[in-house]
Amino acid sequence: MINNKTIEKFRKIETPFYYYDLEVLRSTLEVVKKESDISGYKVHYAVKANSNARILKIISSYGFGADCVSFNEINAAITAGFNPSEIVFAGVGKTDKDINAALKADILCFNCESIPEIEVIDQLAANQGKTARIALRINPYIEAYTHKYITTGIEESKFGINTWEIEDVTKKLSDFKNIKLIGIHFHIGSQITRMSVFKSLCARINELQEWFSSHNILLEIVNVGGGLGIDYENPEKNPDFREYFSLLNEFIDLLPGQELHIEPGRSITGQCGSLISKVLFIKNGSNTLFAILDAGMTDLIRPALYQAHHKIENLTSTGNIYRYDVVGPVCESSDTFAKYIELPETSRGDIIAIRSAGAYGEAMASRYNLRDLPKSVFSDEI
Ligand SMILES: *Cc1c(COP(=O)(O)O)cnc(C)c1O
């Protein structure tokens, strides 16, 4: 909770910075732990959502695995205490260097997206005298009803193996002496708020499972990926994890001995983070007032990149309500956090919180304009 005491402390810290409320993070992790223990499903946290070392350490302490998209992420996960045997490696373009390092680290599984990729992994595994465990990431052609830049499982997506290619892939697998197929993997998008989307995914997975069974291909793992959306209007509210887990439980037909894996990212860390910033200037526009912040798209790119909405609060004013365009200082017109939103009368020096910024915030920060990277501050440090 951001209360008056916290706000007084914020005044003394150089802005902008990410503020992580560890109580919120832990309460989210506890719900996910409880629901996954009940269902027996294995959680792999998607590290790309937030790879802050302290956050990773806390998440790993709950006994979860990790879903990584580069060897640097794998390395960060191992350093934070994740067990390599519970790390999976996803991504449509894995480099030889990353594959070699992941083979050395003996991770659980490569989630593979094409025959050329599997060929390379086979070759590199052979060079190391190892067998690489792989899962096939299959494109299930499910519309996720989210922003097009974070839709990943429709026909025109670059991700996953097309269903018409599965037979070909499985036939070729016997040629690959250093590959062991252990599962199938899916990930259809992010910030998915319609539960029915996951239900469609389950139905599609059941069909595919029948195909694999009828071809006598045993799969130990079914991985449904991540994508569970959060409520950007209610920053501290968790998504309905219970509904999500019970939906999977009801609609996926697992075969005896099969494990179900999930890869939540945003829904784990999104709620606990806020980007804290100061107002530099209020500037008159033709039709609007600009509140110019010291935080910009280099600190939080989601609004510029996918028109994402974040709740914005002025923590230090209780004045009359006016409308503002809240913008950053970066030399791009897309450096806008929100347009024409209501805020109490805002002036230079006011402290602004951009909420629900714990996922795809700090992790996507850049140094464009040679700006400093945002720092992170934890609730137990102030
Ligand atoms: C990004 C990603 C996730 C996490 O997605 P969220 O929407 O943050 O839950 C999970 N799996 C894969 C393969 C991903 O690329």
The ligand as a Tripos MOL2 file, in Angstrom:
@<TRIPOS>MOLECULE
LIG
   15    15     1     0     0
SMALL
NO_CHARGES

@<TRIPOS>ATOM
      1 C1          5.9810  -13.7890  -22.5170 C.3       1 LIG1
      2 C2          5.7740  -15.2420  -22.3330 C.ar      1 LIG1
      3 C3          5.1030  -15.7180  -21.2020 C.ar      1 LIG1
      4 C4          4.5050  -14.8130  -20.1500 C.3       1 LIG1
      5 O1          3.4070  -14.1320  -20.6070 O.3       1 LIG1
      6 P1          2.5330  -13.2340  -19.5930 P.3       1 LIG1
      7 O2          1.5080  -12.6300  -20.4600 O.co2     1 LIG1
      8 O3          3.4490  -12.2480  -18.9890 O.co2     1 LIG1
      9 O4          1.9440  -14.1650  -18.5810 O.co2     1 LIG1
     10 C5          4.9890  -17.0830  -21.0530 C.ar      1 LIG1
     11 N1          5.4890  -17.9460  -21.9710 N.ar      1 LIG1
     12 C6          6.1190  -17.5150  -23.0810 C.ar      1 LIG1
     13 C7          6.6520  -18.5050  -24.0370 C.3       1 LIG1
     14 C8          6.2880  -16.1630  -23.3010 C.ar      1 LIG1
     15 O5          6.9010  -15.7410  -24.4060 O.3       1 LIG1
@<TRIPOS>BOND
     1     1     2 1
     2     2     3 ar
     3     2    14 ar
     4     3     4 1
     5     3    10 ar
     6     4     5 1
     7     5     6 1
     8     6     7 2
     9     6     8 1
    10     6     9 1
    11    10    11 ar
    12    11    12 ar
    13    12    13 1
    14    12    14 ar
    15    14    15 1
@<TRIPOS>SUBSTRUCTURE
     1 LIG1         1 GROUP 0 **** ****
